[in-house]
Amino acid sequence: MVLTLEPGMNYAPGKQMVHGENILITEDGAEWLSERAVPKMIIIKQNKKT
């Protein structure tokens, strides 16, 4: 069986971030098929136009 985890969040009006990870489940255990997300979220700053 393959599961997809897609946690997401809204961080500003009309702005959303989603990350997907695919995980293979077998009788022997789980195996990540996609690259794992970094444990610490990267901060992206937007410059305000004046």
TIDO-447647 format. One line per 4 residues: number of its first residue (from 1); for each residue x, y, z of N, C-alpha, C. Coordinates in steps of 0.05 Angstrom, whole numbers. Each point is the difference from the previous one (the first is absolute). Example, Ala and Ser with C-alpha at 12.3 -4.5 7.8 and 13.67 -1.06 7.14 Angstrom:
1	264 -114 156 -18 24 0 18 24 0 ~ -7 21 -14 16 24 1 -15 22 14;
This chain:
1	17 -23 0 -17 23 0 18 25 0 ~ -8 20 -14 14 26 0 -18 21 12 ~ 12 15 19 -14 22 13 13 26 -9 ~ -16 21 -2 11 27 -5 -8 18 23;
5	20 12 12 -5 20 21 4 27 -13 ~ -19 18 3 1 26 -12 -7 22 21 ~ 17 4 20 -6 21 19 2 27 -14 ~ -17 18 8 0 27 -11 -8 21 20;
9	4 25 -7 -8 22 18 -5 25 -16 ~ -18 16 10 -5 27 -11 17 19 16 ~ 17 16 -13 17 17 16 -5 30 -6 ~ -18 6 -18 -9 27 -6 -25 -2 -17;
13	-16 20 -2 -24 -1 -16 7 -8 -29 ~ -11 -22 -10 5 -9 -27 27 -14 -4 ~ 15 -5 22 26 -13 -2 -1 -26 15 ~ 8 -21 -13 0 -27 12 25 -15 -7;
17	10 -16 19 23 -17 -5 -8 -29 5 ~ 7 -18 -18 -6 -28 3 25 -16 -7 ~ 5 -21 16 23 -18 -6 -11 -28 -1 ~ 7 -16 -20 -9 -27 -2 22 -20 3;
21	-5 -22 14 19 -22 3 -15 -26 -6 ~ 13 -17 -15 -12 -26 -7 15 -22 16 ~ -16 -18 13 11 -20 17 -11 -27 -9 ~ 18 -19 -4 -7 -28 -8 -2 -16 26;
25	-23 -14 3 -4 -17 24 0 -29 -10 ~ 18 -16 11 2 -29 -7 -2 -16 26 ~ 1 -26 -3 0 -18 24 25 4 16 ~ 22 10 -13 26 4 14 2 27 13;
29	-18 18 -5 1 27 12 -6 22 -20 ~ 8 24 6 -5 24 -16 26 9 -14 ~ -4 11 -24 23 11 -15 -9 26 -14 ~ 15 21 5 -6 26 -12 7 -1 -30;
33	-18 6 -18 5 1 -28 9 27 -10 ~ -8 21 14 8 27 -7 21 10 20 ~ 13 21 -7 20 12 17 -13 11 25 ~ 10 -6 23 -11 10 25 2 30 2;
37	-20 12 13 1 29 5 21 6 21 ~ 12 23 -1 19 8 21 -15 3 26 ~ 13 -7 23 -14 1 25 -7 29 9 ~ 15 19 -10 -5 28 7 -11 15 -24;
41	-22 14 3 -12 14 -22 17 24 -9 ~ 3 4 -26 14 22 -11 -18 25 1 ~ 11 22 8 -15 25 1 5 16 -25 ~ -22 7 -14 1 16 -24 -12 27 6;
45	15 21 -4 -10 27 5 -6 14 -26 ~ -23 14 -1 -8 14 -24 5 30 5 ~ 14 13 -18 4 29 2 -26 14 -7 ~ -8 19 16 -24 16 -5 7 22 -19;
49	-17 4 -20 3 22 -19 -12 25 11 ~ 14 22 -2 -11 25 12 -6 19 -23;
